[in-house]
């Protein structure tokens, strides 16, 4: 028995099909955005907030970075579809987009995706 035959017998695939080129590009963009420590911290700060929303003023206060730098990182997170925002008066409030994070999670742990589809 070859090594490949043995692998097929013991390990069933946990995803139903490979990513399309467009899906791969979209996921890669999101993972690339999360590869920056500042953006990862911003996302965790938003996700950890009770109520699910964070004012940009609270995000800026949590870092030793300028406002324009924080705005740049937030724009990157928005363009990747990981967060959304709404202006309320002079402040902007941010929240995570759970569905997008769910897609990333399913890709990292395909066993969860397979269980959810059954």
N, C-alpha and C positions, 0 to 999 in steps of 0.2 A: 504494500500500500504506500502511495506517495504521501509526502508531507501535505500537499494540497487536499488530497482526498480525506485524510484524517482531520484536517481543519474543517472541512465541510460537514463531516459527520458530527462533530462535537459542538460546533459554534454556529448557530443559525444567525443570519443577519438580523439586526434590530431595527433597521429602516427599510422601507419598502422600495425605495428607488434613490438613485444618486441625484445630487443637486443639479439643476439646470444651470447653464452659464449665468443667467440673470440672477437667480437665487444665490448662487455662490458669490457673485459680485456684491450683492446687497449685504449678505452676512459678513463678508470680508470687510466691507466698509465699517460696519458696526463694531466688529472686533478691533479694527485698526483704531477707531475712535477711542475705544475702551483701553487701548494699549498705553495711553498717556496717564500717568499717576494723578495729575490734577483733575482730569475729566473723570477718572474712576472715583476719586474722592468726592467730587461734586455729585455724581450719580448716587453714591452711597449716602451722602448727606440728605439728598432729596428723598430717597427711598426710606430712610430711617425716621423721617419727620412724621410725627403723629398728625393725622389729618391729610397727609399726602401732598401738601403744597409747601413751598418755601419761597419766601420773598428774596429777590436778588440781593437786597441789602444784607440779609442773613448769610447768604452764600459768600458775598464779598468780605464780610467781617470774619469769616472762618479761615481766610487765607492771607498770607503776606504778599499779595499780588495786587496790581493796579486794577481798577474797574474795567478798563478796556481789555485787559488780559482775561479777566473772568468772563466778560462778554464774548470774547473770541471762543473760549472753551464751551460756553453754553450754546453758542451758535453751532459749533461742531456736533454737540450732542443732539440739538434739534434737527440738523440736516441729516443725521444718521437715523432719525426717527425714534430716538430713545427717550426724549423728553418733549414736552410741549409747554407752552406758556400763554399767559394772558396779561395784558396791561390793565391795571386798576389804578386810575389816577396817575400818580407819578411813579409808581412801583410796578414791577413785573413779577408775577408769581409763576413758579415752575413746578411741574409734576412729572413723574415717570409715566411711560406708556407701557403698561403691563404686558400687552400682547406682543410687543416687539421684544421685550426681555424674555418672554416665554419662548419665542422662536429661537433665541440664542441658547437658552437653557435646553431646549429639546435637541438642538444640534450637539451640544456638549454631552448630553446624557440621552442618547437615542432610546435606551430601554424605557425611559419615562414616556417618550412619544409613542412607542409601540404599545405600552400598557394603556395609554389614553385612547388609542384608536380601536381597542378591542371592546 
